[in-house]
């Protein structure tokens, strides 16, 4: 009897002395903040990753769409969350671009978030209206040069990935065009279909069905090789422009989340992404699985901030 009491007392003491990060994780459902409206690439990947983590860790991983302020609303919510692994963030190019676009941000991208893994990357594709009298990238560049400032291009808003991607292309080709921001990928694609704007630099996901259905004309894809889903679309390099730009998707947690939890999330996220069925689903959405380490993802974000910073400075884009 005394031995049993002593054993119980020792167990209670051990539990009390166990750091919070070392206790059973997750102990309840986990929120995955998606700082975009439903239906985009981040939203789709959040659900794919959430399903895989839920199977492996025995709790629900629930995507929550928190759009607003060019992804800053959702990002700030993640930054302010308790660093216990029960709030995560799936983010994209804006995570690296916004610190350079905005004079003041209520968070520091590199200090206030803990990278887990770069989930996937999707190369940018240039689409134009089917009515536009060009068939190749070279013809399109010639078309722009013959009409400086007379051609419109679509984006998802000031500072969005399509905005920066287009500005980079214009600077590389010495061409000019007028920026027309839309509230999202769907409306932007519709604008191109109606020839209200003459080009859109988009990730593959929002335009894949329209390209396959012949409603948009693809001219080039910004990767080092042709894309399996669209094998007839040449790369920019094949068209004579050494241009590369991609939309990427990463998983992060609030800073100061225990390393043991980051390691658990990384391991199970990578295992999920290595499943053949999951890799196929990501590919079907126009993405390519990356699944790197937290340290590699951190270096990647720093590199993106430097690369996009050059584009933003050259374009003179600045937001309050």
Secondary structure, DSSP 8 states (H G I E B T S, - for coil): -HHHHHHHHHHHHHHHHS-GGGS-S-SS-EEEEE-S-TTSHHHHHHHHHHHHHHHHHSS-EEEEE---GGGHHHHHHHHHS-SSSSEEEEE-THHHHHHHHBS--SS-TTTSEEEEEEEEEEEEEEEE-TTSS--SHHHHHHHHHHTTTT-EEEESSTTSHHHHHHHHHHHHHT---EEEE-SSHHHHHHHHHTTSSS-EEEEHHHHHHHHHTTSSEEEEE-SSS-BTTBTTS-BTTTTT-----EEEEEEEEETT--HHHHHHHHHHHHHHHTSHHHHHHHHHTT-EE----HHHHHHHHHHHHHHHHHHHHHHT--B-
